[in-house]
């Protein structure tokens, strides 16, 4: 009989009664960073560096750019830029206006 991801277990209720039919997923054991292989560790660190660099660049650009050259409120873009890499990329893609003087 094939195994599925759900196991039926008998569990003890509050009053000591058994209840059957509770389903639990078989999740793999979480591994710490040291337990990952070397290539995965390097990929995680590289992704973190890229995300941090994009966030700093977006916040720096936002601080230096005049409000008239930003689509929407600057504080909102600051929060969005800190969320994840997509926030920073969306600021660079949608949040900035081109300077008409250049």
C-alpha positions as CSV (number, residue, x, y, z in Angstrom):
1,X,0.0,0.0,0.0
2,X,1.5,3.4,-1.0
3,X,2.4,5.8,1.7
4,X,0.8,9.2,1.7
5,X,1.8,12.5,3.4
6,X,-0.9,12.1,6.0
7,X,-0.8,9.9,9.0
8,X,-3.7,8.9,11.1
9,X,-2.8,8.8,14.7
10,X,-4.7,8.2,17.9
11,X,-4.2,11.1,20.3
12,X,-5.1,11.7,23.9
13,X,-7.8,14.3,24.4
14,X,-8.1,16.6,27.4
15,X,-10.2,14.2,29.3
16,X,-8.0,11.2,28.4
17,X,-10.3,10.1,25.6
18,X,-8.7,9.0,22.4
19,X,-9.6,10.7,19.2
20,X,-8.7,9.1,15.9
21,X,-8.5,10.6,12.4
22,X,-6.2,13.6,13.1
23,X,-4.0,14.2,10.1
24,X,-0.5,15.5,10.3
25,X,1.9,16.2,7.5
26,X,5.3,14.5,7.4
27,X,7.6,17.6,7.3
28,X,11.3,17.0,6.7
29,X,13.5,18.0,9.6
30,X,14.6,21.6,9.5
31,X,18.3,21.9,8.9
32,X,20.6,24.6,10.3
33,X,22.8,26.7,8.0
34,X,25.8,24.6,8.9
35,X,24.1,21.4,7.9
36,X,23.6,22.7,4.3
37,X,26.0,21.7,1.6
38,X,28.7,24.3,0.7
39,X,27.1,25.3,-2.6
40,X,23.8,26.0,-0.9
41,X,25.5,28.0,1.8
42,X,27.2,30.2,-0.9
43,X,23.9,30.7,-2.8
44,X,22.1,31.8,0.4
45,X,24.9,34.2,1.3
46,X,25.0,35.6,-2.3
47,X,21.2,36.1,-2.4
48,X,21.4,37.9,0.9
49,X,24.1,40.2,-0.3
50,X,22.3,41.0,-3.5
51,X,19.1,41.7,-1.6
52,X,20.8,43.9,0.9
53,X,22.7,45.8,-1.8
54,X,19.5,46.5,-3.8
55,X,17.7,47.7,-0.6
56,X,20.6,50.1,0.3
57,X,20.8,51.4,-3.3
58,X,17.0,52.0,-3.4
59,X,17.0,53.8,0.0
60,X,20.0,55.9,-0.9
61,X,18.4,56.9,-4.2
62,X,15.1,57.6,-2.5
63,X,16.8,59.8,0.1
64,X,18.7,61.8,-2.6
65,X,15.9,62.1,-5.2
66,X,13.6,65.1,-4.9
67,X,9.9,64.3,-4.1
68,X,8.8,65.6,-7.5
69,X,10.8,62.8,-9.2
70,X,9.2,60.0,-7.1
71,X,5.8,58.5,-8.0
72,X,3.9,58.4,-4.7
73,X,5.0,59.2,-1.2
74,X,8.6,58.7,-0.3
75,X,7.9,57.0,3.1
76,X,5.8,54.4,1.4
77,X,8.5,53.6,-1.1
78,X,11.0,53.3,1.8
79,X,8.8,50.7,3.5
80,X,8.3,48.8,0.2
81,X,12.0,48.8,-0.5
82,X,12.7,47.2,2.8
83,X,10.3,44.3,2.4
84,X,12.3,42.1,0.0
85,X,14.1,42.2,-3.3
86,X,10.9,42.7,-5.2
87,X,10.2,45.9,-3.3
88,X,13.6,47.4,-4.3
89,X,13.2,46.3,-7.9
90,X,9.6,47.8,-8.0
91,X,11.0,51.1,-6.7
92,X,13.6,51.2,-9.5
93,X,11.1,50.1,-12.1
94,X,7.9,52.0,-11.1
95,X,8.8,54.5,-8.3
96,X,11.2,56.8,-10.1
97,X,10.4,59.5,-12.6
98,X,13.0,60.7,-15.1
99,X,14.5,64.1,-14.6
100,X,13.2,66.4,-17.4
101,X,16.3,68.5,-17.2
102,X,18.6,65.7,-18.4
